[in-house]
Amino acid sequence: MTADSPAGPKLMSFAAVISTATVIGVGNAMLTPSISIRVEAAGISTAWNGLLAAMPSVAMLAFASLRAPRAVVAG
């Protein structure tokens, strides 16, 4: 399938979205444990460690809920 075919641009856009989500997911999956290990080694309490680990997910949910209505309307 080429970019000239009718499904080409949609397929390329879909592939770009999937690959971006994959790269971000892998990056978070590698970064989060290393931060937790370093925070624990520094002697910071486990409550703060858990809060730090939860923040990327909380931020994603907070900002996605702000952006989603605009994306649906712009659609």
C-alpha positions, 0 to 999 in steps of 0.5 A: 500500500502506498501513500497515494492509495485512499487508505494510505494517509489514514494508515500512515497516521494510525502508524504514527499514533501507535508508534508514538504511544509505544515509544512513550510507554516504553520510556515511562516503563524504563524510567519509573523503576530507576527513579524509584530505586534512586529515591529509595536509595536516597532514604526518602520515605515510601509514601513519597516514593509511591507519590512520585511513581503515580504522578506521570499517570495522574498528569496523563489523566488530568491533561487528557481529560482537558484535551479530549473534548476539543479533539472530539469537536475538532474531529 
